[in-house]
């Protein structure tokens, strides 16, 4: 398995940048939704009654907050991948040092591990949670 060519690196750089723009737009929109919902609840004085009532608005707000966290995580992963491209380490597994298959990078351009190492990492992470 060979390293990525300059044209492949340029392709993934562009894909990552486009994905970053999309995620950034989603993040800003979701943050605005969370802010507006919280502001509306505070202005109406309904936050305390919603907590007591188990309102669906509160659940929606919690989902939005979780979405913000997920989008921020995606941005960090994209930025890290772009940094690896700049450093010349993109497409190399962080655990075993072997090239990450192009098919994996196509599916997940911010991947940091080959499939074998990622599976091993997930098993260890899952075991540590128990």
C-alpha positions as CSV (number, residue, x, y, z in Angstrom):
1,X,0.0,0.0,0.0
2,X,1.5,3.3,-1.0
3,X,1.3,6.8,0.4
4,X,-1.2,9.3,-1.1
5,X,-0.2,11.2,-4.2
6,X,-0.2,15.1,-4.2
7,X,-3.4,15.0,-6.3
8,X,-5.1,12.7,-3.7
9,X,-4.0,14.9,-0.9
10,X,-5.4,18.0,-2.7
11,X,-8.7,16.1,-3.2
12,X,-9.0,15.2,0.5
13,X,-7.9,18.7,1.5
14,X,-10.8,20.1,-0.6
15,X,-13.3,17.6,0.7
16,X,-12.3,18.3,4.3
17,X,-12.6,22.1,3.7
18,X,-16.0,21.8,2.2
19,X,-17.1,19.5,5.0
20,X,-15.7,22.0,7.5
21,X,-17.7,24.8,5.9
22,X,-20.9,22.7,6.0
23,X,-20.4,21.7,9.7
24,X,-19.6,25.3,10.6
25,X,-22.9,26.5,9.1
26,X,-24.7,23.8,10.9
27,X,-23.0,24.6,14.2
28,X,-23.8,28.3,14.0
29,X,-27.4,27.6,13.2
30,X,-27.8,25.1,16.0
31,X,-26.0,27.4,18.5
32,X,-28.5,30.2,17.5
33,X,-31.4,27.8,18.0
34,X,-30.2,26.9,21.5
35,X,-29.6,30.5,22.4
36,X,-32.9,31.7,21.1
37,X,-34.8,28.9,22.9
38,X,-33.0,29.6,26.1
39,X,-33.6,33.4,25.7
40,X,-37.3,32.8,24.9
41,X,-37.8,30.6,27.9
42,X,-36.1,33.0,30.2
43,X,-38.0,36.0,28.8
44,X,-41.3,34.1,29.3
45,X,-40.3,32.8,32.7
46,X,-41.2,29.3,31.6
47,X,-37.9,27.5,32.3
48,X,-38.9,26.5,35.8
49,X,-42.4,25.2,34.8
50,X,-40.9,23.3,31.9
51,X,-38.5,21.6,34.2
52,X,-41.4,20.5,36.3
53,X,-43.6,19.5,33.4
54,X,-40.9,17.5,31.5
55,X,-41.7,19.6,28.5
56,X,-40.8,18.4,25.0
57,X,-39.2,21.9,24.4
58,X,-36.7,21.1,27.1
59,X,-35.9,17.7,25.5
60,X,-35.5,19.5,22.1
61,X,-33.1,21.9,23.7
62,X,-31.1,19.1,25.2
63,X,-30.8,17.4,21.8
64,X,-29.7,20.7,20.3
65,X,-27.0,21.1,22.9
66,X,-25.8,17.5,22.3
67,X,-25.8,18.3,18.5
68,X,-23.6,21.4,19.2
69,X,-21.1,19.1,21.0
70,X,-21.1,16.6,18.1
71,X,-20.6,19.3,15.5
72,X,-17.7,20.8,17.6
73,X,-16.1,17.4,17.8
74,X,-16.5,17.0,14.0
75,X,-14.8,20.4,13.5
76,X,-11.9,19.4,15.7
77,X,-11.4,16.1,13.7
78,X,-11.5,18.0,10.4
79,X,-9.1,20.6,11.6
80,X,-6.8,17.9,12.9
81,X,-7.0,16.1,9.5
82,X,-6.1,19.3,7.7
83,X,-3.2,19.8,10.0
84,X,-2.0,16.3,9.2
85,X,-2.1,17.1,5.5
86,X,0.0,20.2,6.2
87,X,2.5,18.2,8.2
88,X,2.7,15.4,5.7
89,X,1.2,12.7,8.0
90,X,-2.3,12.5,6.6
91,X,-3.3,9.0,5.6
92,X,-1.0,7.3,8.0
93,X,-2.4,5.3,10.9
94,X,-1.5,6.9,14.2
95,X,-1.1,3.5,15.9
96,X,0.7,1.2,13.4
97,X,2.2,3.8,11.1
98,X,0.9,2.0,8.0
99,X,-1.0,3.8,5.2
100,X,-4.8,4.1,5.8
101,X,-6.6,2.5,2.8
102,X,-8.0,5.0,0.4
103,X,-11.4,3.4,0.7
104,X,-11.4,4.2,4.4
105,X,-10.4,7.8,3.8
106,X,-13.1,8.1,1.2
107,X,-15.7,7.0,3.8
108,X,-14.2,8.9,6.6
109,X,-11.7,11.6,5.5
110,X,-10.8,12.6,9.0
111,X,-9.8,9.0,9.9
112,X,-6.7,8.7,12.1
113,X,-6.4,4.9,12.2
114,X,-6.6,2.0,9.8
115,X,-9.6,-0.3,10.2
116,X,-7.7,-2.9,12.2
117,X,-6.3,-0.4,14.7
118,X,-9.6,1.4,15.0
119,X,-11.4,-1.8,15.9
120,X,-8.7,-2.6,18.5
121,X,-9.0,1.0,19.8
122,X,-12.8,0.7,20.1
123,X,-12.6,-2.7,21.9
124,X,-10.2,-1.2,24.4
125,X,-12.3,1.9,24.9
126,X,-15.5,-0.2,25.4
127,X,-13.7,-2.4,27.9
128,X,-12.5,0.6,29.8
129,X,-16.1,1.9,30.1
130,X,-17.2,-1.3,31.8
